Amino acid sequence: MKGLRSRILVGVPLAAATAAAAWVGGWVMVVLAVVAALVAQHEYSTVTHDLRPLALAGMVGSAATVITIHRGGPVWGVAAVGGTLVFAFWLSAVSDVRQRSTVQLATTMLGVIWIGFGFGYLVAVRDIAAPGGWGRTLAIAVLLGVWTSDIAAFAVGRLFGRRRMARRISPNKTWEGLAAGTLLGAAAVFFTVYHQPSGAQLSPLHSLVLAVTVAVVAPVGDLFESYLKRDMDVKDTGRLLGGHGGVLDRVDALIFAGVAAYYVSLALGRG
């Protein structure tokens, strides 16, 4: 009970602040995304410490990717990642580290692509300039969908979970929890975007496609992080959020879902 109380005390204000930033958008959203990306990158560098990632390059690259995506779109994010690779190469060449440069550079760039692009695409979703405030609606839908999916999967898995989904990667996850999370997460997205925005409504079919995509991709992001943690032999990426673990533990599903939502929106002509 104490652990649950601490999760609520941390989780509710954090969710409220995130939702508020998504509602306001602009540089408010960007600043929050950059701060979260820097913390997440620090956690990633700590977890992968044995592989000797270039922490400075990772933090600069992640922040630059988020900002350039906001200023110029995802294409400019690719430029930021390319510049990070050059910067990481220079740091690796001049540093005296007992690690193969290939492993060091690969570990560094994995963090930048995963975290930098992940947060960058959440900003890109909010920045979509389609009429009627579609970017804001979509950003809120992604947040609600991922949070609903996470809560439902946790609750149903704890109460009714019997069949383990991925014993080696994340032994606490169950098929029952996945089913509940996917169904309720999709419902949250669907009812948020259905017939929105008011001036150019999304059809029921397109709403369903978007909802299912977000609900299916979100747990993949969760499993991806669990896979890396299992490889590094750690339970959580940090303790900053108390019972919630680290920032990466809270946003793993969100940053995958944001990328998926952005491209589905483009495919539906809402980019």
Buried (B, 14 or more C-beta within 10 A) or exposed (E): EEEEEBBEEBBEEBBEEBBEBBBEBEEBBBEBBBBBBBBBBBBBBBBBEEBBBBBEBBBBBBBBBBBBBBEEBBEBBBEBBEBBBEBBBEBBEEEEEEBEBEEBBEBBBBBBBBBBBBBBBBBBBBBBEBEBBBBBBBBBBBBBBBBBBBBBBBBBBEEEBEEBBBEEBBEBBBBBBBBBBBBBBBBBBBBBBBEBBEEEBBEEEBBBBBBBBBBBBBBEBBBBBBBBBBEBEBEBBBEBBEBBBBBBBBBBBBBBBBBBBBBBBEEBEBB
